[in-house]
């Protein structure tokens, strides 16, 4: 698949102003309300084309095998990556100025929800009569600066980095908005919702939340933290500056150097494995201590230890062999990414045992 710069260069056009904005924060922090307000403001005040992609509106039914089931971690990751693939198909159609084709391998319910999302925001029109799997872009989508606002919790840094990778691959603008809201306020708002999340889910997410850290991560440089409740018009001028800067300064595409990457991987693999082993050992040890403090029954403690040690061994094997069972990045070499993925898988295991104590 060609990059955004290649496609634009082939058509002899100047770069389109396209951007991805990651809107993150705890459930019930006010993200969806803020996203709608920001979209209206950018459309009316700037004349931009804007698409709000709310993950909860596209993914929930597709994620659940049964109405009451909790999605498996691997299933959850695959569907998030699938949604990013949908976004890439749309962006490539915008970049090339062509019809948007449906991916050959897709989850039909998710794809239909994604199509509805774009249609209702005047970004695509009806399917092409002679090919129902292709969609026409609207004049709005192809003639104006375009920002896609991705509305989700994005509580792990690794989740947001996948969006950044997409922006880098196609030379798009990229920025992050973190809606900061107290846990107590989120719990209160959540309790007033018709389909409220379990309070323990929000507590768990609050503990796992990895806020944008521009000082540590250069790729998070274009980030802004807003206090909830936030109003897009009141968040100016910093918000406007952030969005404009992201559009005017797209992420530079870096051509993959396969040979150099393999050399780098070999050089650092031993060190990364050692760091990962030590870090995951500490996490398992701390988790077992927490389980004992919560008075998990001895038999369940034994089962928990077995599951956690098996998970640790599988993670290390992923690193050694370059597998993608858990580590879905290409060439994952950042210990913080590995830790984030491990925490997610570990928390899903632990939740089963902690809930048995109630």
VENRA-V661789 format. One record per helix or strand of 3 or more residues. SS is the DSSP state (h for helix, s for strand). FROM is the first residue (numbers start at 1). TO is the last residue. If there is no record, write none. Layout:
# VENRA-V661789
ss & from & to
SS & FROM & TO
SS & FROM & TO
This chain:
# VENRA-V661789
ss & from & to
h & 4 & 10
s & 18 & 24
h & 31 & 46
s & 49 & 54
h & 55 & 63
h & 73 & 96
h & 108 & 120
s & 124 & 128
s & 131 & 137
h & 139 & 143
s & 146 & 151
h & 157 & 169
s & 173 & 180
h & 183 & 191
h & 199 & 208
h & 218 & 220
s & 223 & 227
h & 238 & 248
h & 258 & 293
h & 298 & 321
h & 335 & 355
